[in-house]
C-alpha cells in the first residue's frame, strides 16, 4: 500500500520535511520513496506542494498520514476537517481501588 507522508531532512536542531509517496512498510528515514511531492519548513512556515501530483496519487488509492493530511487541508488541496492527532493520557488509579 502506498502512503503520502512526511520525511525529515535537514540538520540537527534545524528540521525540514519532504512530503513523499512511499510504501507503507518502509521506514520514514529509509530514503526509499517513489516521488517527492513537496516540502515544509516549520521554522519559516514555508510550504511548497505539487498539488496536481498529490491529487493524482490520491486518485490512485494512496493513503495520507495524519500530519500530511493536516498540511494538505491547510493548503486547501483537499477539503476535509483536520485530524486531531494528540494522544489521550490514561487515568491511573494509584489508590488501588
C-alpha positions as a Markdown table, in Angstrom:
| # | Residue | x | y | z |
|---|---|---|---|---|
| 1 | Unk | 0.0 | 0.0 | 0.0 |
| 2 | Unk | 1.2 | 3.5 | -0.8 |
| 3 | Unk | 1.2 | 6.3 | 1.7 |
| 4 | Unk | 1.8 | 10.0 | 1.5 |
| 5 | Unk | 3.8 | 11.1 | 4.5 |
| 6 | Unk | 6.5 | 13.5 | 5.8 |
| 7 | Unk | 10.2 | 12.6 | 5.7 |
| 8 | Unk | 12.5 | 14.5 | 8.0 |
| 9 | Unk | 15.6 | 16.1 | 6.3 |
| 10 | Unk | 17.9 | 18.8 | 7.5 |
| 11 | Unk | 20.5 | 19.1 | 10.2 |
| 12 | Unk | 20.4 | 18.5 | 13.9 |
| 13 | Unk | 18.0 | 21.1 | 15.6 |
| 14 | Unk | 17.1 | 22.5 | 12.1 |
| 15 | Unk | 14.2 | 20.4 | 10.9 |
| 16 | Unk | 12.9 | 20.4 | 7.4 |
| 17 | Unk | 10.5 | 17.9 | 5.9 |
| 18 | Unk | 9.8 | 16.5 | 2.5 |
| 19 | Unk | 6.3 | 15.2 | 1.5 |
| 20 | Unk | 6.9 | 11.9 | -0.2 |
| 21 | Unk | 5.0 | 8.9 | -1.6 |
| 22 | Unk | 6.4 | 5.6 | -0.4 |
| 23 | Unk | 5.4 | 2.0 | 0.6 |
| 24 | Unk | 3.8 | 1.9 | 4.0 |
| 25 | Unk | 6.1 | -0.8 | 5.2 |
| 26 | Unk | 9.3 | 1.2 | 4.6 |
| 27 | Unk | 10.7 | 3.2 | 7.5 |
| 28 | Unk | 10.3 | 7.0 | 7.1 |
| 29 | Unk | 14.0 | 7.6 | 7.3 |
| 30 | Unk | 15.0 | 4.8 | 4.9 |
| 31 | Unk | 15.2 | 7.3 | 2.0 |
| 32 | Unk | 13.4 | 4.9 | -0.4 |
| 33 | Unk | 10.5 | 6.8 | -1.9 |
| 34 | Unk | 8.7 | 6.9 | -5.3 |
| 35 | Unk | 8.4 | 10.6 | -5.7 |
| 36 | Unk | 8.9 | 13.9 | -3.8 |
| 37 | Unk | 5.6 | 15.8 | -3.6 |
| 38 | Unk | 6.6 | 18.9 | -1.8 |
| 39 | Unk | 8.4 | 20.3 | 1.2 |
| 40 | Unk | 7.7 | 22.0 | 4.5 |
| 41 | Unk | 9.9 | 24.1 | 6.7 |
| 42 | Unk | 8.4 | 24.5 | 10.2 |
| 43 | Unk | 10.7 | 27.3 | 11.2 |
| 44 | Unk | 9.7 | 29.6 | 8.4 |
| 45 | Unk | 6.3 | 28.0 | 7.8 |
| 46 | Unk | 7.1 | 27.8 | 4.1 |
| 47 | Unk | 5.2 | 25.1 | 2.3 |
| 48 | Unk | 5.8 | 24.0 | -1.3 |
| 49 | Unk | 3.4 | 21.3 | -2.6 |
| 50 | Unk | 2.8 | 19.8 | -6.1 |
| 51 | Unk | -1.0 | 19.8 | -5.9 |
| 52 | Unk | -1.6 | 18.1 | -9.2 |
| 53 | Unk | 0.7 | 15.1 | -8.3 |
| 54 | Unk | -0.8 | 14.8 | -4.8 |
| 55 | Unk | -4.3 | 14.7 | -6.3 |
| 56 | Unk | -3.1 | 12.1 | -8.8 |
| 57 | Unk | -1.7 | 9.8 | -6.1 |
| 58 | Unk | -4.8 | 10.1 | -4.0 |
| 59 | Unk | -6.9 | 9.1 | -7.1 |
| 60 | Unk | -4.6 | 6.1 | -7.5 |
| 61 | Unk | -5.5 | 5.0 | -3.9 |
| 62 | Unk | -2.7 | 6.3 | -1.8 |
| 63 | Unk | -3.4 | 6.8 | 1.9 |
| 64 | Unk | -2.4 | 10.0 | 3.7 |
| 65 | Unk | -0.7 | 10.2 | 7.1 |
| 66 | Unk | -2.4 | 12.4 | 9.7 |
| 67 | Unk | 0.3 | 15.1 | 9.6 |
| 68 | Unk | 0.4 | 15.2 | 5.8 |
| 69 | Unk | -3.5 | 15.3 | 5.8 |
| 70 | Unk | -3.5 | 18.4 | 8.0 |
| 71 | Unk | -0.9 | 20.1 | 5.8 |
| 72 | Unk | -3.0 | 19.4 | 2.7 |
| 73 | Unk | -6.1 | 20.7 | 4.4 |
| 74 | Unk | -4.3 | 23.9 | 5.5 |
| 75 | Unk | -3.0 | 24.4 | 1.9 |
| 76 | Unk | -6.6 | 23.8 | 0.6 |
| 77 | Unk | -5.5 | 21.0 | -1.7 |
| 78 | Unk | -8.1 | 18.7 | -0.2 |
| 79 | Unk | -11.4 | 19.6 | 1.5 |
| 80 | Unk | -11.8 | 17.9 | 4.9 |
| 81 | Unk | -11.5 | 18.5 | 8.6 |
| 82 | Unk | -8.1 | 18.4 | 10.3 |
| 83 | Unk | -7.3 | 15.3 | 12.2 |
| 84 | Unk | -6.6 | 15.7 | 15.9 |
| 85 | Unk | -3.5 | 13.5 | 16.4 |
| 86 | Unk | -3.0 | 14.4 | 20.1 |
| 87 | Unk | -2.7 | 11.3 | 22.3 |
| 88 | Unk | -5.0 | 11.0 | 25.3 |
| 89 | Unk | -3.4 | 10.2 | 28.6 |
| 90 | Unk | -4.8 | 7.3 | 30.6 |
| 91 | Unk | -6.0 | 7.9 | 34.1 |
| 92 | Unk | -4.1 | 5.7 | 36.5 |
| 93 | Unk | -5.7 | 4.8 | 39.8 |
| 94 | Unk | -2.9 | 4.9 | 42.4 |
| 95 | Unk | -5.1 | 4.1 | 45.4 |
| 96 | Unk | -5.6 | 0.5 | 44.2 |
| 97 | Unk | -9.4 | 0.7 | 44.3 |
